[in-house]
């Protein structure tokens, strides 16, 4: 298994866990946590996680890593633009901590994609 697939698999598992944990109250995710989520965001994490596990085991990781990388960057940038940040907060419960996390995950995904892509 190459670096792309391994990274996609690990990220997929993490996203699945975050999606599942979001449905329960805990110190990191959920309505009162640092990285508060809502049902819509939890479902999106589950979908993205399932795709990551699939491409990490059966598919090809580069497309997944690039796509999640750019989604993370776009969400991260939009999360700092006033009216759009307010909209993301109301629709998806995305706060500043999640915005920074999206940027970090986006950067790492793109680093993996561009450094390991052949």
TAMOBEL-V286678 format. One record per pair of residues at least 12 apart in sequence whose C-alpha atoms are under 6 Angstrom apart, sorted by sequence separation. I is the first residue (numbers start at 1). J is the second residue. If there is no record, write none. Layout:
BEGIN
<<I J> <I J>>
END
This chain:
BEGIN
<<22 42> <79 99> <19 42> <76 99> <19 45> <76 102> <19 46> <76 103> <15 45> <16 46> <72 102> <73 103> <72 103> <16 49> <73 106> <15 49> <72 106> <13 49> <12 49> <69 106> <12 52> <69 109> <12 53> <69 110> <9 52> <8 52> <9 53> <65 109> <66 110> <9 56> <66 113> <8 56> <65 113> <6 56> <5 56> <41 92> <62 113> <8 61> <5 61> <37 93> <4 61> <4 62> <35 98>>
END
